[in-house]
């Protein structure tokens, strides 16, 4: 992940493997905002949604202190 928030002080990227959680066969990810997003059937789906989540937070459309998770636009 190469993107960072405008408020971040560090310039280097980190991969946070503890961000992803497998529970009862379903994948979730933790956000900096303290929410747990999921479930996802596959890890790659959780990774993709995390990338989308980061883009939305960085866009300024979602307050950085939001306690709301992101719901998918389409239901599976």
Phi and psi restraints in degrees (range 20) as a CNS / XPLOR table:
assign (resid 1 and name C) (resid 2 and name N)
       (resid 2 and name CA) (resid 2 and name C) 1.0 -102.3 20.0 2
assign (resid 2 and name N) (resid 2 and name CA)
       (resid 2 and name C) (resid 3 and name N) 1.0 -14.9 20.0 2
assign (resid 2 and name C) (resid 3 and name N)
       (resid 3 and name CA) (resid 3 and name C) 1.0 -80.3 20.0 2
assign (resid 3 and name N) (resid 3 and name CA)
       (resid 3 and name C) (resid 4 and name N) 1.0 149.3 20.0 2
assign (resid 3 and name C) (resid 4 and name N)
       (resid 4 and name CA) (resid 4 and name C) 1.0 -139.5 20.0 2
assign (resid 4 and name N) (resid 4 and name CA)
       (resid 4 and name C) (resid 5 and name N) 1.0 163.8 20.0 2
assign (resid 4 and name C) (resid 5 and name N)
       (resid 5 and name CA) (resid 5 and name C) 1.0 -78.4 20.0 2
assign (resid 5 and name N) (resid 5 and name CA)
       (resid 5 and name C) (resid 6 and name N) 1.0 155.0 20.0 2
assign (resid 5 and name C) (resid 6 and name N)
       (resid 6 and name CA) (resid 6 and name C) 1.0 -61.7 20.0 2
assign (resid 6 and name N) (resid 6 and name CA)
       (resid 6 and name C) (resid 7 and name N) 1.0 -28.4 20.0 2
assign (resid 6 and name C) (resid 7 and name N)
       (resid 7 and name CA) (resid 7 and name C) 1.0 -84.9 20.0 2
assign (resid 7 and name N) (resid 7 and name CA)
       (resid 7 and name C) (resid 8 and name N) 1.0 -8.3 20.0 2
assign (resid 7 and name C) (resid 8 and name N)
       (resid 8 and name CA) (resid 8 and name C) 1.0 -70.1 20.0 2
assign (resid 8 and name N) (resid 8 and name CA)
       (resid 8 and name C) (resid 9 and name N) 1.0 137.9 20.0 2
assign (resid 8 and name C) (resid 9 and name N)
       (resid 9 and name CA) (resid 9 and name C) 1.0 -85.8 20.0 2
assign (resid 9 and name N) (resid 9 and name CA)
       (resid 9 and name C) (resid 10 and name N) 1.0 -36.2 20.0 2
assign (resid 9 and name C) (resid 10 and name N)
       (resid 10 and name CA) (resid 10 and name C) 1.0 -77.2 20.0 2
assign (resid 10 and name N) (resid 10 and name CA)
       (resid 10 and name C) (resid 11 and name N) 1.0 150.9 20.0 2
assign (resid 10 and name C) (resid 11 and name N)
       (resid 11 and name CA) (resid 11 and name C) 1.0 -107.5 20.0 2
assign (resid 11 and name N) (resid 11 and name CA)
       (resid 11 and name C) (resid 12 and name N) 1.0 -11.4 20.0 2
assign (resid 11 and name C) (resid 12 and name N)
       (resid 12 and name CA) (resid 12 and name C) 1.0 -88.2 20.0 2
assign (resid 12 and name N) (resid 12 and name CA)
       (resid 12 and name C) (resid 13 and name N) 1.0 155.7 20.0 2
assign (resid 12 and name C) (resid 13 and name N)
       (resid 13 and name CA) (resid 13 and name C) 1.0 -92.7 20.0 2
assign (resid 13 and name N) (resid 13 and name CA)
       (resid 13 and name C) (resid 14 and name N) 1.0 150.2 20.0 2
assign (resid 13 and name C) (resid 14 and name N)
       (resid 14 and name CA) (resid 14 and name C) 1.0 -135.7 20.0 2
assign (resid 14 and name N) (resid 14 and name CA)
       (resid 14 and name C) (resid 15 and name N) 1.0 144.4 20.0 2
assign (resid 14 and name C) (resid 15 and name N)
       (resid 15 and name CA) (resid 15 and name C) 1.0 -101.3 20.0 2
assign (resid 15 and name N) (resid 15 and name CA)
       (resid 15 and name C) (resid 16 and name N) 1.0 123.1 20.0 2
assign (resid 15 and name C) (resid 16 and name N)
       (resid 16 and name CA) (resid 16 and name C) 1.0 -102.1 20.0 2
assign (resid 16 and name N) (resid 16 and name CA)
       (resid 16 and name C) (resid 17 and name N) 1.0 91.5 20.0 2
assign (resid 16 and name C) (resid 17 and name N)
       (resid 17 and name CA) (resid 17 and name C) 1.0 -66.6 20.0 2
assign (resid 17 and name N) (resid 17 and name CA)
       (resid 17 and name C) (resid 18 and name N) 1.0 -25.6 20.0 2
assign (resid 17 and name C) (resid 18 and name N)
       (resid 18 and name CA) (resid 18 and name C) 1.0 -75.7 20.0 2
assign (resid 18 and name N) (resid 18 and name CA)
       (resid 18 and name C) (resid 19 and name N) 1.0 -2.9 20.0 2
assign (resid 18 and name C) (resid 19 and name N)
       (resid 19 and name CA) (resid 19 and name C) 1.0 -70.2 20.0 2
assign (resid 19 and name N) (resid 19 and name CA)
       (resid 19 and name C) (resid 20 and name N) 1.0 -27.8 20.0 2
assign (resid 19 and name C) (resid 20 and name N)
       (resid 20 and name CA) (resid 20 and name C) 1.0 -98.3 20.0 2
assign (resid 20 and name N) (resid 20 and name CA)
       (resid 20 and name C) (resid 21 and name N) 1.0 138.7 20.0 2
assign (resid 20 and name C) (resid 21 and name N)
       (resid 21 and name CA) (resid 21 and name C) 1.0 -130.6 20.0 2
assign (resid 21 and name N) (resid 21 and name CA)
       (resid 21 and name C) (resid 22 and name N) 1.0 134.4 20.0 2
assign (resid 21 and name C) (resid 22 and name N)
       (resid 22 and name CA) (resid 22 and name C) 1.0 -105.7 20.0 2
assign (resid 22 and name N) (resid 22 and name CA)
       (resid 22 and name C) (resid 23 and name N) 1.0 120.3 20.0 2
assign (resid 22 and name C) (resid 23 and name N)
       (resid 23 and name CA) (resid 23 and name C) 1.0 -136.3 20.0 2
assign (resid 23 and name N) (resid 23 and name CA)
       (resid 23 and name C) (resid 24 and name N) 1.0 117.7 20.0 2
assign (resid 23 and name C) (resid 24 and name N)
       (resid 24 and name CA) (resid 24 and name C) 1.0 54.6 20.0 2
assign (resid 24 and name N) (resid 24 and name CA)
       (resid 24 and name C) (resid 25 and name N) 1.0 40.1 20.0 2
assign (resid 24 and name C) (resid 25 and name N)
       (resid 25 and name CA) (resid 25 and name C) 1.0 81.2 20.0 2
assign (resid 25 and name N) (resid 25 and name CA)
       (resid 25 and name C) (resid 26 and name N) 1.0 3.6 20.0 2
assign (resid 25 and name C) (resid 26 and name N)
       (resid 26 and name CA) (resid 26 and name C) 1.0 -119.2 20.0 2
assign (resid 26 and name N) (resid 26 and name CA)
       (resid 26 and name C) (resid 27 and name N) 1.0 146.4 20.0 2
assign (resid 26 and name C) (resid 27 and name N)
       (resid 27 and name CA) (resid 27 and name C) 1.0 -101.7 20.0 2
assign (resid 27 and name N) (resid 27 and name CA)
       (resid 27 and name C) (resid 28 and name N) 1.0 142.9 20.0 2
assign (resid 27 and name C) (resid 28 and name N)
       (resid 28 and name CA) (resid 28 and name C) 1.0 -136.3 20.0 2
assign (resid 28 and name N) (resid 28 and name CA)
       (resid 28 and name C) (resid 29 and name N) 1.0 162.6 20.0 2
assign (resid 28 and name C) (resid 29 and name N)
       (resid 29 and name CA) (resid 29 and name C) 1.0 -137.2 20.0 2
assign (resid 29 and name N) (resid 29 and name CA)
       (resid 29 and name C) (resid 30 and name N) 1.0 147.3 20.0 2
assign (resid 29 and name C) (resid 30 and name N)
       (resid 30 and name CA) (resid 30 and name C) 1.0 -89.9 20.0 2
assign (resid 30 and name N) (resid 30 and name CA)
       (resid 30 and name C) (resid 31 and name N) 1.0 146.0 20.0 2
assign (resid 30 and name C) (resid 31 and name N)
       (resid 31 and name CA) (resid 31 and name C) 1.0 -110.1 20.0 2
assign (resid 31 and name N) (resid 31 and name CA)
       (resid 31 and name C) (resid 32 and name N) 1.0 162.3 20.0 2
assign (resid 31 and name C) (resid 32 and name N)
       (resid 32 and name CA) (resid 32 and name C) 1.0 -63.7 20.0 2
assign (resid 32 and name N) (resid 32 and name CA)
       (resid 32 and name C) (resid 33 and name N) 1.0 -23.9 20.0 2
assign (resid 32 and name C) (resid 33 and name N)
       (resid 33 and name CA) (resid 33 and name C) 1.0 -78.9 20.0 2
assign (resid 33 and name N) (resid 33 and name CA)
       (resid 33 and name C) (resid 34 and name N) 1.0 -3.1 20.0 2
assign (resid 33 and name C) (resid 34 and name N)
       (resid 34 and name CA) (resid 34 and name C) 1.0 88.9 20.0 2
assign (resid 34 and name N) (resid 34 and name CA)
       (resid 34 and name C) (resid 35 and name N) 1.0 15.6 20.0 2
assign (resid 34 and name C) (resid 35 and name N)
       (resid 35 and name CA) (resid 35 and name C) 1.0 -98.9 20.0 2
assign (resid 35 and name N) (resid 35 and name CA)
       (resid 35 and name C) (resid 36 and name N) 1.0 157.9 20.0 2
assign (resid 35 and name C) (resid 36 and name N)
       (resid 36 and name CA) (resid 36 and name C) 1.0 -112.2 20.0 2
assign (resid 36 and name N) (resid 36 and name CA)
       (resid 36 and name C) (resid 37 and name N) 1.0 117.2 20.0 2
assign (resid 36 and name C) (resid 37 and name N)
       (resid 37 and name CA) (resid 37 and name C) 1.0 -103.6 20.0 2
assign (resid 37 and name N) (resid 37 and name CA)
       (resid 37 and name C) (resid 38 and name N) 1.0 136.8 20.0 2
assign (resid 37 and name C) (resid 38 and name N)
       (resid 38 and name CA) (resid 38 and name C) 1.0 146.3 20.0 2
assign (resid 38 and name N) (resid 38 and name CA)
       (resid 38 and name C) (resid 39 and name N) 1.0 -172.4 20.0 2
assign (resid 38 and name C) (resid 39 and name N)
       (resid 39 and name CA) (resid 39 and name C) 1.0 -87.8 20.0 2
assign (resid 39 and name N) (resid 39 and name CA)
       (resid 39 and name C) (resid 40 and name N) 1.0 157.8 20.0 2
assign (resid 39 and name C) (resid 40 and name N)
       (resid 40 and name CA) (resid 40 and name C) 1.0 -127.1 20.0 2
assign (resid 40 and name N) (resid 40 and name CA)
       (resid 40 and name C) (resid 41 and name N) 1.0 142.8 20.0 2
assign (resid 40 and name C) (resid 41 and name N)
       (resid 41 and name CA) (resid 41 and name C) 1.0 -71.8 20.0 2
assign (resid 41 and name N) (resid 41 and name CA)
       (resid 41 and name C) (resid 42 and name N) 1.0 -29.8 20.0 2
assign (resid 41 and name C) (resid 42 and name N)
       (resid 42 and name CA) (resid 42 and name C) 1.0 -130.7 20.0 2
assign (resid 42 and name N) (resid 42 and name CA)
       (resid 42 and name C) (resid 43 and name N) 1.0 150.8 20.0 2
assign (resid 42 and name C) (resid 43 and name N)
       (resid 43 and name CA) (resid 43 and name C) 1.0 -59.8 20.0 2
assign (resid 43 and name N) (resid 43 and name CA)
       (resid 43 and name C) (resid 44 and name N) 1.0 -40.4 20.0 2
assign (resid 43 and name C) (resid 44 and name N)
       (resid 44 and name CA) (resid 44 and name C) 1.0 -61.7 20.0 2
assign (resid 44 and name N) (resid 44 and name CA)
       (resid 44 and name C) (resid 45 and name N) 1.0 -31.8 20.0 2
assign (resid 44 and name C) (resid 45 and name N)
       (resid 45 and name CA) (resid 45 and name C) 1.0 -70.0 20.0 2
assign (resid 45 and name N) (resid 45 and name CA)
       (resid 45 and name C) (resid 46 and name N) 1.0 -39.6 20.0 2
assign (resid 45 and name C) (resid 46 and name N)
       (resid 46 and name CA) (resid 46 and name C) 1.0 -65.6 20.0 2
assign (resid 46 and name N) (resid 46 and name CA)
       (resid 46 and name C) (resid 47 and name N) 1.0 -40.6 20.0 2
assign (resid 46 and name C) (resid 47 and name N)
       (resid 47 and name CA) (resid 47 and name C) 1.0 -63.5 20.0 2
assign (resid 47 and name N) (resid 47 and name CA)
       (resid 47 and name C) (resid 48 and name N) 1.0 -42.5 20.0 2
assign (resid 47 and name C) (resid 48 and name N)
       (resid 48 and name CA) (resid 48 and name C) 1.0 -63.5 20.0 2
assign (resid 48 and name N) (resid 48 and name CA)
       (resid 48 and name C) (resid 49 and name N) 1.0 -45.3 20.0 2
assign (resid 48 and name C) (resid 49 and name N)
       (resid 49 and name CA) (resid 49 and name C) 1.0 -65.2 20.0 2
assign (resid 49 and name N) (resid 49 and name CA)
       (resid 49 and name C) (resid 50 and name N) 1.0 -36.0 20.0 2
assign (resid 49 and name C) (resid 50 and name N)
       (resid 50 and name CA) (resid 50 and name C) 1.0 -61.7 20.0 2
assign (resid 50 and name N) (resid 50 and name CA)
       (resid 50 and name C) (resid 51 and name N) 1.0 -42.9 20.0 2
assign (resid 50 and name C) (resid 51 and name N)
       (resid 51 and name CA) (resid 51 and name C) 1.0 -59.7 20.0 2
assign (resid 51 and name N) (resid 51 and name CA)
       (resid 51 and name C) (resid 52 and name N) 1.0 -42.7 20.0 2
assign (resid 51 and name C) (resid 52 and name N)
       (resid 52 and name CA) (resid 52 and name C) 1.0 -64.6 20.0 2
assign (resid 52 and name N) (resid 52 and name CA)
       (resid 52 and name C) (resid 53 and name N) 1.0 -41.9 20.0 2
assign (resid 52 and name C) (resid 53 and name N)
       (resid 53 and name CA) (resid 53 and name C) 1.0 -59.3 20.0 2
assign (resid 53 and name N) (resid 53 and name CA)
       (resid 53 and name C) (resid 54 and name N) 1.0 -46.3 20.0 2
assign (resid 53 and name C) (resid 54 and name N)
       (resid 54 and name CA) (resid 54 and name C) 1.0 -62.7 20.0 2
assign (resid 54 and name N) (resid 54 and name CA)
       (resid 54 and name C) (resid 55 and name N) 1.0 -41.3 20.0 2
assign (resid 54 and name C) (resid 55 and name N)
       (resid 55 and name CA) (resid 55 and name C) 1.0 -61.7 20.0 2
assign (resid 55 and name N) (resid 55 and name CA)
       (resid 55 and name C) (resid 56 and name N) 1.0 -41.6 20.0 2
assign (resid 55 and name C) (resid 56 and name N)
       (resid 56 and name CA) (resid 56 and name C) 1.0 -66.7 20.0 2
assign (resid 56 and name N) (resid 56 and name CA)
       (resid 56 and name C) (resid 57 and name N) 1.0 -44.9 20.0 2
assign (resid 56 and name C) (resid 57 and name N)
       (resid 57 and name CA) (resid 57 and name C) 1.0 -62.4 20.0 2
assign (resid 57 and name N) (resid 57 and name CA)
       (resid 57 and name C) (resid 58 and name N) 1.0 -42.4 20.0 2
assign (resid 57 and name C) (resid 58 and name N)
       (resid 58 and name CA) (resid 58 and name C) 1.0 -69.6 20.0 2
assign (resid 58 and name N) (resid 58 and name CA)
       (resid 58 and name C) (resid 59 and name N) 1.0 -22.4 20.0 2
assign (resid 58 and name C) (resid 59 and name N)
       (resid 59 and name CA) (resid 59 and name C) 1.0 -72.7 20.0 2
assign (resid 59 and name N) (resid 59 and name CA)
       (resid 59 and name C) (resid 60 and name N) 1.0 -19.8 20.0 2
assign (resid 59 and name C) (resid 60 and name N)
       (resid 60 and name CA) (resid 60 and name C) 1.0 90.9 20.0 2
assign (resid 60 and name N) (resid 60 and name CA)
       (resid 60 and name C) (resid 61 and name N) 1.0 -2.0 20.0 2
assign (resid 60 and name C) (resid 61 and name N)
       (resid 61 and name CA) (resid 61 and name C) 1.0 -77.6 20.0 2
assign (resid 61 and name N) (resid 61 and name CA)
       (resid 61 and name C) (resid 62 and name N) 1.0 -16.3 20.0 2
assign (resid 61 and name C) (resid 62 and name N)
       (resid 62 and name CA) (resid 62 and name C) 1.0 -124.2 20.0 2
assign (resid 62 and name N) (resid 62 and name CA)
       (resid 62 and name C) (resid 63 and name N) 1.0 122.7 20.0 2
assign (resid 62 and name C) (resid 63 and name N)
       (resid 63 and name CA) (resid 63 and name C) 1.0 -58.1 20.0 2
assign (resid 63 and name N) (resid 63 and name CA)
       (resid 63 and name C) (resid 64 and name N) 1.0 141.8 20.0 2
assign (resid 63 and name C) (resid 64 and name N)
       (resid 64 and name CA) (resid 64 and name C) 1.0 -66.6 20.0 2
assign (resid 64 and name N) (resid 64 and name CA)
       (resid 64 and name C) (resid 65 and name N) 1.0 -18.8 20.0 2
assign (resid 64 and name C) (resid 65 and name N)
       (resid 65 and name CA) (resid 65 and name C) 1.0 -100.3 20.0 2
assign (resid 65 and name N) (resid 65 and name CA)
       (resid 65 and name C) (resid 66 and name N) 1.0 16.0 20.0 2
assign (resid 65 and name C) (resid 66 and name N)
       (resid 66 and name CA) (resid 66 and name C) 1.0 -65.9 20.0 2
assign (resid 66 and name N) (resid 66 and name CA)
       (resid 66 and name C) (resid 67 and name N) 1.0 139.6 20.0 2
assign (resid 66 and name C) (resid 67 and name N)
       (resid 67 and name CA) (resid 67 and name C) 1.0 -101.4 20.0 2
assign (resid 67 and name N) (resid 67 and name CA)
       (resid 67 and name C) (resid 68 and name N) 1.0 6.1 20.0 2
assign (resid 67 and name C) (resid 68 and name N)
       (resid 68 and name CA) (resid 68 and name C) 1.0 -92.1 20.0 2
assign (resid 68 and name N) (resid 68 and name CA)
       (resid 68 and name C) (resid 69 and name N) 1.0 137.5 20.0 2
assign (resid 68 and name C) (resid 69 and name N)
       (resid 69 and name CA) (resid 69 and name C) 1.0 -84.2 20.0 2
assign (resid 69 and name N) (resid 69 and name CA)
       (resid 69 and name C) (resid 70 and name N) 1.0 170.5 20.0 2
assign (resid 69 and name C) (resid 70 and name N)
       (resid 70 and name CA) (resid 70 and name C) 1.0 -97.4 20.0 2
assign (resid 70 and name N) (resid 70 and name CA)
       (resid 70 and name C) (resid 71 and name N) 1.0 129.2 20.0 2
assign (resid 70 and name C) (resid 71 and name N)
       (resid 71 and name CA) (resid 71 and name C) 1.0 -96.9 20.0 2
assign (resid 71 and name N) (resid 71 and name CA)
       (resid 71 and name C) (resid 72 and name N) 1.0 142.8 20.0 2
assign (resid 71 and name C) (resid 72 and name N)
       (resid 72 and name CA) (resid 72 and name C) 1.0 -64.9 20.0 2
assign (resid 72 and name N) (resid 72 and name CA)
       (resid 72 and name C) (resid 73 and name N) 1.0 147.6 20.0 2
assign (resid 72 and name C) (resid 73 and name N)
       (resid 73 and name CA) (resid 73 and name C) 1.0 -70.2 20.0 2
assign (resid 73 and name N) (resid 73 and name CA)
       (resid 73 and name C) (resid 74 and name N) 1.0 -33.3 20.0 2
assign (resid 73 and name C) (resid 74 and name N)
       (resid 74 and name CA) (resid 74 and name C) 1.0 -116.8 20.0 2
assign (resid 74 and name N) (resid 74 and name CA)
       (resid 74 and name C) (resid 75 and name N) 1.0 145.2 20.0 2
assign (resid 74 and name C) (resid 75 and name N)
       (resid 75 and name CA) (resid 75 and name C) 1.0 -93.9 20.0 2
assign (resid 75 and name N) (resid 75 and name CA)
       (resid 75 and name C) (resid 76 and name N) 1.0 141.4 20.0 2
